[in-house]
Amino acid sequence: MNTQTAEDRKALKEWEGIVREQMRLIQTPDQETTAQRAARITRLEANPEEWFRYYFPNFCKAEEAAFHRSSARRVLSSRRHWELRIWARGLAKSVRTMMEVLFMVLVQKKMRNILLISHNLDNAERLLTPYRIALDSNPRIKADYGNQKGASRWSSNEFITQSGVAFTALGAGQSPRGTRAEEARVDGLLIDDIDTDEECRNEQRVKEKFKWLQEAVLPTVDISGEYWILMNGNLISKTSCVEYAKRLASFIHQINIRDAKGRSSWPQKNAEEDIDQMLKLLSHNSAQKEYFNNPVSEGEVFTSMQYKAMRPLRDYRFLVCYTDPSFKDAKTNDFKATVLVGRYKDEYHVLRAWCDQTTIANMIGWHYEAEDMVGGIVPIYHLMEANFMQDSIIAEFHAEGLRRGKVIPIKGDERKKPDKFTRIEALLEPLNRNSKLWLNAKYEEERHMRNLHEQFLALQPGSRAHDDAPDATEGAVFFLNRKSVSLEPDSFHVNRPRKNPKRF
């Protein structure tokens, strides 16, 4: 049932106008002979990537990445394929799928009946619109493959080409039974953007939707025929259809915005500075979900973090500036974290936090910021995890000290540390729960403190979420405790007055 509102129809019409305008701007070759045209088509059809670029120059504005090519080869060379594409936002999941499907329809003559499914009918129609407009309005396709627009059905949610290839849009929960193109059962099953944030918060709703996919949608393909199932989506939740589909897909292809070495996975389109700029606009948890396919469940260990105004600096006996660096001097997926923490009575105050994906040089600068902030009012102990105290880092600290005329006396934390999660949970969770761990309210809205806050909420056993800031905080609190004990009088040695031997 179509539940589109007037506003929905208006939005779809505007989207269709945008796509049509893009198609209109595509130019066909001038003064090409019949032989030249035939040779060009043969050359393009022999190289799918060139074919994509020629017929869809409006979508192929950047050179494809290696993962695009490998994925296309798998799809186009198979006769039966079930691929789950867990690609981050901005990596052209839907566009690449469209170009591959149209290549199979127009060149390979493989698909006859394509069903495109999304979380609702409106979105399915929006995703299907570029297919329809490419077939009826793309000048290059019309020039080389003829008029594709069918004489009967040609609407936003269902259309059939001149050669009898059917395309149908379907929203989650709608019945796909009986979806046929003459004698052809569904052989192209495209599942795109099936999960929503709202539904993923309700496990039962996700299970019901995935059950519908298994019981109603997947059986639409011919059990003994050729078929291609392509499912596109971000891993936005551990309770999601994309997560459940991992159990079924014959090939799982996960690509994040940055690769395992921290570099742009599609550098031809997404420059490092562009990625940095976007990530700065998002919360840590949002960035993990949308761009790194790493959904974070908040509040399993630290249900909330508490803020208040800090004491005057003179009220702290000393402060600890502790750093947990990432492994490389690069803008990678790892965060560098530095915290400035003080102890007041039985409370621990995070006066300042720095937490970002940045360079070692910037991380060193945070220690100087801490010194400037304190201004010599109380002593600061500077520490870093000892296993990161490499010659290169020490050399950079020394060089920066020479440049500034002041060397940060940083020391390594030499203790043999147990499991990171266990350390953080055992030391900090009781403090936080009993209102003994406080964050500086002055910096509550600052990005660095917000990153620290979100990393605490994301902390859970086995999680791949970043935990550099909680780890640095644990190191600072541990050192505060150890140093405070060492500065106290020996509680086990009590000076008593000598007895007077003449008393009796």
Rosetta blueprint (number, residue, H / E / L):
1 M L
2 N L
3 T L
4 Q L
5 T L
6 A H
7 E H
8 D H
9 R H
10 K H
11 A H
12 L H
13 K H
14 E H
15 W H
16 E H
17 G H
18 I H
19 V H
20 R H
21 E H
22 Q H
23 M H
24 R H
25 L L
26 I L
27 Q L
28 T L
29 P L
30 D L
31 Q L
32 E L
33 T L
34 T H
35 A H
36 Q H
37 R H
38 A H
39 A H
40 R H
41 I H
42 T H
43 R H
44 L H
45 E H
46 A L
47 N L
48 P H
49 E H
50 E H
51 W H
52 F H
53 R H
54 Y H
55 Y H
56 F L
57 P L
58 N L
59 F L
60 C L
61 K L
62 A L
63 E L
64 E L
65 A L
66 A H
67 F H
68 H H
69 R H
70 S H
71 S H
72 A H
73 R H
74 R H
75 V H
76 L H
77 S H
78 S L
79 R L
80 R E
81 H E
82 W E
83 E E
84 L E
85 R E
86 I E
87 W E
88 A L
89 R L
90 G L
91 L L
92 A L
93 K H
94 S H
95 V H
96 R H
97 T H
98 M H
99 M H
100 E H
101 V H
102 L H
103 F H
104 M H
105 V H
106 L H
107 V H
108 Q H
109 K L
110 K L
111 M L
112 R L
113 N E
114 I E
115 L E
116 L E
117 I E
118 S E
119 H L
120 N L
121 L H
122 D H
123 N H
124 A H
125 E H
126 R H
127 L H
128 L H
129 T H
130 P H
131 Y H
132 R H
133 I H
134 A H
135 L H
136 D H
137 S H
138 N L
139 P H
140 R H
141 I H
142 K H
143 A H
144 D H
145 Y H
146 G L
147 N L
148 Q L
149 K E
150 G E
151 A E
152 S E
153 R E
154 W E
155 S L
156 S L
157 N L
158 E E
159 F E
160 I E
161 T E
162 Q L
163 S L
164 G L
165 V L
166 A E
167 F E
168 T E
169 A E
170 L E
171 G E
172 A L
173 G L
174 Q L
175 S L
176 P L
177 R L
178 G L
179 T L
180 R L
181 A E
182 E L
183 E L
184 A E
185 R L
186 V E
187 D L
188 G E
189 L E
190 L E
191 I E
192 D E
193 D L
194 I L
195 D L
196 T L
197 D H
198 E H
199 E H
200 C H
201 R L
202 N L
203 E H
204 Q H
205 R H
206 V H
207 K H
208 E H
209 K H
210 F H
211 K H
212 W H
213 L H
214 Q H
215 E H
216 A H
217 V H
218 L H
219 P H
220 T H
221 V E
222 D L
223 I L
224 S L
225 G L
226 E L
227 Y E
228 W E
229 I E
230 L E
231 M E
232 N E
233 G L
234 N L
235 L L
236 I L
237 S L
238 K L
239 T L
240 S L
241 C H
242 V H
243 E H
244 Y H
245 A H
246 K L
247 R L
248 L L
249 A L
250 S L
251 F E
252 I E
253 H E
254 Q E
255 I E
256 N L
257 I L
258 R E
259 D L
260 A L
261 K L
262 G L
263 R L
264 S E
265 S L
266 W L
267 P L
268 Q L
269 K L
270 N L
271 A L
272 E H
273 E H
274 D H
275 I H
276 D H
277 Q H
278 M H
279 L H
280 K H
281 L H
282 L L
283 S L
284 H H
285 N H
286 S H
287 A H
288 Q H
289 K H
290 E H
291 Y H
292 F L
293 N L
294 N L
295 P L
296 V L
297 S L
298 E L
299 G L
300 E L
301 V L
302 F L
303 T L
304 S L
305 M L
306 Q L
307 Y E
308 K E
309 A L
310 M L
311 R L
312 P L
313 L H
314 R H
315 D H
316 Y L
317 R L
318 F L
319 L E
320 V E
321 C E
322 Y E
323 T E
324 D E
325 P L
326 S L
327 F L
328 K L
329 D L
330 A L
331 K L
332 T L
333 N L
334 D L
335 F L
336 K E
337 A E
338 T E
339 V E
340 L E
341 V E
342 G E
343 R E
344 Y E
345 K L
346 D L
347 E E
348 Y E
349 H E
350 V E
351 L E
352 R E
353 A E
354 W E
355 C E
356 D E
357 Q L
358 T L
359 T L
360 I H
361 A H
362 N H
363 M H
364 I H
365 G H
366 W H
367 H H
368 Y H
369 E H
370 A H
371 E H
372 D H
373 M H
374 V H
375 G L
376 G L
377 I L
378 V L
379 P L
380 I E
381 Y E
382 H E
383 L E
384 M E
385 E E
386 A H
387 N H
388 F H
389 M L
390 Q L
391 D H
392 S H
393 I H
394 I H
395 A H
396 E H
397 F H
398 H H
399 A H
400 E H
401 G H
402 L H
403 R H
404 R H
405 G L
406 K L
407 V L
408 I L
409 P L
410 I E
411 K E
412 G E
413 D E
414 E L
415 R L
416 K L
417 K L
418 P L
419 D L
420 K H
421 F H
422 T H
423 R H
424 I H
425 E H
426 A H
427 L H
428 L H
429 E H
430 P H
431 L H
432 N H
433 R H
434 N L
435 S L
436 K L
437 L E
438 W E
439 L E
440 N E
441 A H
442 K H
443 Y H
444 E L
445 E L
446 E L
447 R H
448 H H
449 M H
450 R H
451 N H
452 L H
453 H H
454 E H
455 Q H
456 F H
457 L H
458 A H
459 L L
460 Q L
461 P L
462 G L
463 S L
464 R L
465 A L
466 H L
467 D L
468 D H
469 A H
470 P H
471 D H
472 A H
473 T H
474 E H
475 G H
476 A H
477 V H
478 F H
479 F H
480 L H
481 N H
482 R H
483 K H
484 S H
485 V H
486 S H
487 L H
488 E L
489 P L
490 D L
491 S L
492 F L
493 H L
494 V L
495 N L
496 R L
497 P L
498 R L
499 K L
500 N L
501 P L
502 K L
503 R L
504 F L
